[in-house]
C-alpha cells in the first residue's frame, strides 16, 4: 500500500519551491539544438487531454514505466528515478540506464515518498497505473500521463508518446530524429524482406509462463505493438484469436496453438527472464511437437532484453530480428 509521510512531503514541497527559483546544473555535454531553445514555460497536452504546464522544459524526470524510461533516455534525458530499474536492465537493452538512476518502487506500486524526495521537475507515467497515483503525485509535482497502449494504432500511439515527452523535456529535435530513424528502419526492413521474396509470410509473437505442469501462452494479436511492426514490414500475423482492445494480447494454451498451421510461419517468442517455457516446459509435449513450426524448426527466441512494449529503439531491435529471420 502506498503511504506518504507528512514530514517528508512538506520538506520536499519546500525544496521543490526553492528549486523552481534556482538554477539547474550545467549539462555534462555541449547543448544540442533543442537544448538551446527557449527555457521559458512549456505546455503539453497529455493522453488525458489535460494541459500540463512547466516553468521550463523538464530536466529532472521520473519515469514509472519502462517504455517511458526508454524514451527519455533515448532523447538524452537520463531519468532521475525509474520504477524497478533492475527489471528494466533485464527486459530492456535498447538504451541503458546509468548508475545515477534511483529506484522508486515497482511499476505496479511506485513509492510516492521516494519520487517526491528526488524533487523532480516532472513525473511521466502510463495511463494504466490508475488515477489514485496521479492524484497523489500531482499534489507535489507535475505529472505527464502517456497512453500505455492502443491496439487500434499502437505505432501511432508510440509516436504520440515520443512527441509529447520530447516537447515536455525540450528535446523536440531529438524526438523527430528518433521517429525518423524508426521510420527509416521500417522502410529499409520492408524492402529487404521483399527483396528476399518473403513478403506476405506469416509470423506470430508470444511469451508464456508455467504454473505447475500447465503452460499458459500469451499471444500478441494484430494490434500489439510488435505485431504492428511485423505487419508494416510486409508480413502477416497468423494469430487471429481473441485479444484485448488495449494491448492486443490474447491468452491460450498448447492446444490453442494448433490453429497455427501455416507452413511458412515463424514463431517468435520472448524469455528474457531466463525461463524458456517453450523450449524447456514443452519439450515432451506431444501436441507441441506436432505443430508445423516446431517440426520445421521455425522457432525464434528473441535475444534477451528486447522489450515488446517499448519505444522506437526497442522497435528497431524487433525490426532487425524480423529482417534477420526472413532474409536468411
C-alpha positions in Angstrom: 0.0 0.0 0.0 1.3 3.4 -0.9 1.7 5.8 2.1 3.2 9.2 2.4 4.8 10.7 5.5 3.7 14.3 6.1 7.1 15.5 7.3 8.9 14.2 4.2 6.3 15.6 1.9 6.3 19.1 3.5 10.0 19.2 3.3 10.0 18.0 -0.3 7.4 20.6 -1.3 9.5 23.4 0.2 12.6 22.1 -1.6 10.7 22.0 -4.9 9.6 25.6 -4.4 13.2 26.6 -3.8 14.4 24.6 -6.7 12.0 26.3 -9.0 13.6 29.6 -8.2 17.2 28.4 -8.5 19.3 27.4 -11.4 19.7 23.9 -12.9 23.0 22.1 -13.1 25.2 22.6 -16.1 24.9 19.8 -18.6 27.9 17.5 -19.0 28.0 17.9 -22.7 27.6 20.7 -25.1 23.9 21.7 -25.6 22.1 20.4 -28.6 19.9 22.5 -30.9 16.8 21.8 -28.8 18.7 22.4 -25.5 19.5 25.8 -26.8 15.8 26.5 -27.4 13.7 28.8 -25.1 13.9 27.8 -21.4 10.6 29.5 -20.8 7.3 27.9 -19.9 6.2 24.9 -21.9 2.7 23.4 -22.0 2.0 19.9 -23.2 -1.4 18.2 -23.5 -1.2 14.6 -22.3 -3.3 11.5 -23.0 -5.9 12.6 -20.6 -6.5 15.8 -22.6 -5.0 17.7 -19.7 -2.7 20.6 -20.3 0.5 20.2 -18.2 2.4 23.4 -17.9 6.0 23.5 -16.7 8.0 26.6 -15.9 10.8 25.3 -18.2 11.5 22.1 -20.1 11.9 19.3 -17.6 15.4 18.1 -17.0 14.9 16.0 -13.8 12.3 13.4 -14.7 11.0 10.3 -13.0 9.5 7.5 -15.2 7.1 5.0 -13.8 7.0 2.7 -16.8 9.9 1.1 -18.8 8.8 2.4 -22.2 8.7 6.0 -20.8 12.2 5.4 -19.2 13.5 4.1 -22.6 12.1 7.1 -24.5 13.6 9.6 -22.0 17.0 8.0 -22.2 16.7 7.8 -26.0 16.1 11.6 -26.1 19.2 12.2 -24.0 17.3 12.8 -20.7 18.6 10.2 -18.2 15.7 9.7 -15.7 16.4 10.7 -12.2 14.3 7.8 -11.0 12.6 4.7 -12.5 10.2 2.2 -11.2 12.0 -1.2 -11.0 15.3 -0.3 -12.8 16.6 -3.8 -12.1 13.7 -5.2 -14.1 14.4 -2.6 -16.8 18.0 -3.9 -17.1 16.7 -7.4 -17.6 14.0 -6.7 -20.2 15.2 -3.5 -22.0 18.6 -3.3 -23.7 17.9 -0.7 -26.4 19.3 2.1 -24.2 20.8 1.5 -20.8 20.2 3.4 -17.6 23.3 4.7 -15.8 24.2 4.4 -12.2 22.6 7.7 -11.2 19.0 6.4 -11.7 17.2 5.9 -8.4 14.8 3.1 -7.7 11.3 4.5 -6.9 9.5 1.3 -6.2 7.7 -1.2 -8.5 5.8 -0.4 -11.7 2.6 -1.6 -10.1 3.1 0.2 -6.8 5.6 3.1 -7.0 6.7 4.9 -3.9 5.3 8.4 -3.7 7.7 9.2 -0.9 10.7 8.1 -3.0 9.5 10.1 -6.0 8.9 13.3 -4.2 12.2 13.1 -2.3 14.0 13.3 -5.7 12.5 16.7 -6.3 11.7 16.0 -10.0 10.6 18.6 -12.5 8.2 16.1 -13.9 6.8 12.5 -13.5 6.0 10.6 -16.6 3.7 7.6 -16.2 1.3 5.4 -18.3 -2.4 5.8 -18.0 -3.0 2.1 -16.9 -1.5 2.7 -13.5 -4.6 4.3 -12.1 -5.9 7.8 -11.2 -5.1 7.4 -7.5 -1.3 7.5 -8.1 -1.7 10.5 -10.4 -3.8 12.4 -7.8 -1.3 11.7 -5.1 1.7 12.8 -7.2 0.1 15.9 -8.6 -0.1 17.4 -5.1 3.7 17.8 -5.3 4.9 17.6 -8.9 3.5 17.9 -12.5 2.6 14.6 -14.0 2.5 13.7 -17.7 0.3 10.7 -18.5 1.1 8.7 -21.6 -1.3 6.3 -23.3 0.1 2.8 -22.2 -1.2 1.1 -25.3 -3.8 1.3 -28.1 -4.5 -1.8 -30.2 -6.2 0.4 -32.8 -2.9 2.0 -33.7 0.0 1.2 -31.3 2.7 2.6 -33.6 0.8 5.9 -33.9 0.3 5.8 -30.1 4.0 5.3 -29.6 4.8 8.2 -31.9 2.4 10.5 -29.9 4.1 9.5 -26.6 7.6 10.2 -28.0 6.5 13.6 -29.4 4.8 14.5 -26.1 7.7 13.6 -23.9 10.1 15.3 -26.3 8.1 18.6 -26.0 8.0 18.4 -22.2 11.8 18.0 -22.0 12.8 20.5 -24.7 14.0 17.7 -26.9 11.8 18.2 -29.9 14.6 17.8 -32.5 15.8 14.7 -30.8 12.3 13.3 -30.8 11.8 14.0 -34.5 15.1 12.2 -35.3 14.2 9.2 -33.2 11.0 8.8 -35.1 12.6 9.4 -38.4 15.2 6.8 -37.7 12.4 4.3 -36.8 10.5 5.1 -40.0 13.7 4.6 -42.0 14.3 1.2 -40.3 10.8 0.1 -41.2 11.2 1.1 -44.8 14.6 -0.5 -45.2 13.5 -3.7 -43.5 10.4 -3.9 -45.6 12.5 -3.6 -48.8 15.0 -6.2 -47.6 12.2 -8.7 -46.8 10.5 -8.1 -50.1 13.8 -8.4 -52.0 14.3 -11.8 -50.2 10.9 -13.0 -51.5 9.5 -13.2 -48.0 6.8 -10.5 -48.2 3.4 -11.9 -47.0 4.9 -14.7 -44.9 3.4 -15.4 -41.6 4.6 -14.8 -38.1 3.3 -15.0 -34.5 4.8 -13.4 -31.4 4.3 -14.9 -28.0 5.6 -15.3 -24.4 4.4 -17.6 -21.7 4.7 -18.9 -18.2 4.5 -22.2 -16.4 2.2 -22.9 -13.4 2.9 -26.4 -12.2 2.6 -28.6 -15.3 0.5 -26.2 -17.2 1.9 -23.7 -19.7 0.0 -20.5 -20.4 0.8 -18.8 -23.7 0.2 -15.1 -24.3 -0.3 -14.3 -27.9 0.4 -10.9 -29.5 -2.5 -10.1 -31.8 -2.8 -7.8 -34.8 -2.9 -4.6 -32.6 0.1 -5.4 -30.3 3.0 -3.0 -30.8 5.5 -5.6 -32.1 2.9 -7.2 -34.3 2.2 -3.9 -36.0 5.9 -3.7 -36.7 5.8 -7.0 -38.4 2.8 -6.1 -40.4 4.4 -2.8 -41.5 7.4 -4.9 -42.7 5.0 -6.6 -45.1 4.5 -9.8 -43.1 1.2 -11.4 -41.9 0.3 -12.0 -38.2 -1.2 -15.5 -38.2 -2.8 -15.2 -34.8 -6.5 -14.3 -35.2 -7.7 -15.4 -31.8 -9.4 -13.1 -29.3 -7.3 -10.3 -27.9 -8.0 -7.3 -25.7 -8.7 -3.9 -27.1 -5.9 -2.0 -25.4 -2.8 -4.2 -25.7 -3.8 -6.6 -28.5 -2.9 -9.5 -26.3 -4.7 -12.9 -26.0 -4.2 -16.0 -23.9 -4.3 -19.6 -24.9 -2.7 -23.0 -24.1 -0.8 -25.5 -26.2 -3.9 -27.0 -27.7 -4.9 -23.5 -28.8 -1.8 -23.2 -30.9 -3.0 -26.0 -33.2 -4.7 -23.3 -35.3 -1.3 -22.2 -36.4 -0.9 -24.5 -39.4 0.8 -22.3 -42.0 3.9 -23.9 -43.5 5.7 -20.6 -43.8 5.0 -19.5 -40.2 7.8 -18.5 -37.8 7.0 -18.4 -34.1 8.8 -15.6 -32.3 8.9 -15.6 -28.5 10.5 -13.9 -25.6 12.1 -15.4 -22.5 14.3 -12.6 -21.1 13.9 -13.7 -17.5 15.7 -17.0 -18.4 12.6 -19.2 -18.1 12.1 -20.7 -21.6 8.7 -22.4 -21.3 8.6 -23.2 -25.0 12.0 -25.0 -25.2 12.0 -26.5 -21.7 8.5 -26.5 -20.4 7.0 -28.1 -23.6 9.9 -30.3 -24.6 8.0 -33.5 -24.0 4.5 -32.3 -25.0 3.1 -34.3 -27.9 0.9 -31.5 -29.2 3.7 -29.0 -29.1 6.0 -31.4 -31.1 3.3 -31.9 -33.7 3.0 -28.2 -34.6 4.4 -27.4 -38.1 6.6 -24.5 -36.9 8.1 -26.8 -34.3 8.7 -29.7 -36.7 10.3 -27.3 -39.2 12.4 -25.6 -36.5 10.9 -22.2 -37.2 11.1 -21.2 -33.5 12.9 -17.9 -33.0 13.7 -16.9 -29.4 14.3 -13.2 -29.3 17.6 -12.0 -27.9 17.2 -11.3 -24.2 16.3 -7.7 -23.4 14.2 -6.7 -26.4 11.2 -5.0 -24.8 7.9 -5.9 -26.6 6.2 -2.8 -25.2 8.9 -0.3 -25.7 9.7 2.8 -27.7 11.4 3.4 -31.1 14.7 1.9 -30.2 13.2 -1.3 -28.9 11.0 -1.3 -32.0 14.1 -1.1 -34.2 15.5 -4.1 -32.4 12.4 -6.0 -33.4 12.8 -4.8 -37.0 16.3 -6.2 -37.0 15.1 -9.6 -35.8 12.3 -9.9 -38.3 14.7 -8.9 -41.1 17.4 -11.4 -39.9 14.9 -14.3 -39.9 13.1 -13.6 -43.2 16.2 -12.8 -45.2 18.3 -15.7 -44.0 
